[in-house]
Amino acid sequence: MQSLRDLQRDFGRFLLEPGGPVTMRTGLRIYAGNVFGNWAKALTSAYPIVRKIVGEPFFEGLARAYAREHASVSGDLNEFGVDLPRFVARFPDTQDLPYLPDVAHMEWLAHRAHFAADTPRFDSARLAAVSAEEYSALRLQCAPASALIASPWPLARIWEVHQDRYRGDASVDFESGPGRFLVLRPRWHVTLESLTAGDYHFLTEAKRGAMLGEALEAAAATDSEFDAANALARWIGKGVVTL
C-alpha cells in the first residue's frame, strides 16, 4: 500500500504530467484542467501587460510551462506568480523580448502593492514635537503598498500604453534610456511613477529604514539637483514616506 506521501506525490505528478503513474480517470482529468485553469487565471490577474504583449494563446502556453516548474505551494493563489519574471528571463520562446522580464517584475511589484496593507497615517503632531536638531535622526518608513525598480527599459511608457483606458499613440521608444520607477498604490489603484536619481536613492534608503539624515545625504550624493525639503514634503504628502 502506498504511503500518504507517495500518493500525494503521484497525484501531483499526474496533475502536472498527464499520463503519469496515477490511473487517468475522467474526474481526475477534469480536476487537472480546473487546477491549470485557476493557476492561469491567477497569472492573468497578476500579469495583464505581459499577457497583452505576448497575446492570449502564447500566454496560456507560458502559464502551463510555468506551472509545470512552479506548482502552487500556497493556499493563496495571489502568491502563485512570484517566480514568473525569472522564468520569463530564461524561457526559450521569449528571448526575442529582452524587456519582458523587467515588465513582469514591474507587474509583480504592482500586484503585491495592490494587496498590501494601507499606509500608516502620518502623525504631524509627533513631528511637530521633534526639535529641528533631532530631525536627522528620525527613522524613515515606506508605505507597504510601494516598491522601487530600476530598469534599462522605458517601463513607465510600457505601463502607460497598456492601460485599459489608454487611447492614443501606443509606440514605445526602447532606446529612450534607463529609468528608475516607483510602484505605488495611493488609494485603490496602483500607479507607476518615474523618479529622478535623487528621489530614487532617497526612497531606497527609506525602504531600508534609514535615518532621515542618512537618506538625504545619499540622495544628494547621487543627484546635485536633489531638493531635500521639497522631496520630503512631496513623498510625505503622497503617502510614500512616514516618520
Helices and strands as residue ranges (DSSP letters): H 4-16, H 26-46, H 48-54, H 56-69, G 77-79, H 84-90, G 92-94, H 100-115, H 124-128, G 132-137, E 141-142, E 146-151, H 155-161, E 179-184, E 191-195, H 197-207, H 212-222, H 228-237, E 241-242
